Amino acid sequence: MAFDRTSGDVAALATRYVRQEILDPLRTVGRFLAFGVVGAALIGVGVILLGVGGLRLLQRWSVLEGSWSWAPYLVVAMFLTGFTVLAGSRIVRSSQLDPENGPS
């Protein structure tokens, strides 16, 4: 009983295997990363626009004119720094994940 498979069958099998085990997961990860990068960029632009809008709102307030003209910049800088610290604290490393109880 001899096998009558040709080398073409082996090449087709290898091609299907590579596509199934390597290319399809890479496409999935690529989509995940693309949506993540676009989402992060949009959130970043939104936060910057909110900061500029808040700065302009505070600058129009007549109490903060003259010698207090620096105060709106400090308030907006503190707000953006606080937002950055909050966002950074919500990032969890994969080594800190507990599979049974979720993030620690």
N, C-alpha and C positions, 0 to 999 in steps of 0.2 A: 504494500500500500504506500504509494508515493504521493507526496503532496503535489498538486498541479497548480499551485499559486505562482503567479509571476511576480517579478519585482515591482510591477506597477501597483499591485495590491498593497504591498508593504509601504510604498511611498504614499499612497492615498491614505492608508491607516495612520501613518506618521503625521501627515498634513492635518487630518481631522483631530488627532490628539493634541497637536500644538495649538490649533485654533481653539479647541475646547478648554484646555488647561492653562494657556498663557494669554492668548489674544483677547478672549471674551472677558476674563477678569480685569485685564489692563484697561479695556474700554470702560468697564464699570467704574473703576477707580478714577479714570480720567474724567468722566462725567461728574463724579462726586467732587473732585478737586476743582473742576471748572465752576460748578455752582457755588462752591465754597469761596473761591477767589472773587467771583462776581458779587456775591452777597456781602463779603467783607468790604469790598470797595464801595458798594452802595451805602453800607452803614457808616463807613468812614466819611464819605462825602456828606451824608446827612448830619452827622455829629458836627462836622466843621461848619456847615451852613447854620445849624442851630446856635453854635458858638458865636458866629459873626452876627447873626440876628439878635442874640442876647446882648452882645456888645453894643450894637447900634441902639437897642432899646434903652440900655443903661446910660449911654452917652446923651440921649435926649432928655433925661431926667435932670431938671434944673438944680436939684440939690447937689449933684455931683459935678458941678462946673467950677472953674477957677482952680483953687489949690487942691481940690479933690478929683481932678480930671484923670488921675492915674487909677482911681478905685475901680472903675468898670473893667479895666484890663486885668486887675488882680482877681476880681470876682469871677470873670470868665475863665481865667487860667486855673483857678482853684476848682471850678466846676469841671473843666476838661480833664484835669489831673485826677480828680475823684472818680470821674467816669472811667478813665483808663485803669486806675487801680481796681475798681470794681470789676471791670471786664477781665483784667488779668487774674484776679482771684477766682474767677469762675472757670478758668481753664484748668482741667484736671489731667495730670499725666496718666498714661495708661498703666504705669507701674503702681499707681495708687488705687486702681479700681479693684474692688472686691467682687468676684463673680457672683457671690451669694447675696450680698446686701447692697450692691451698687457702689457708687463712689463713697470713699471714706472721708 
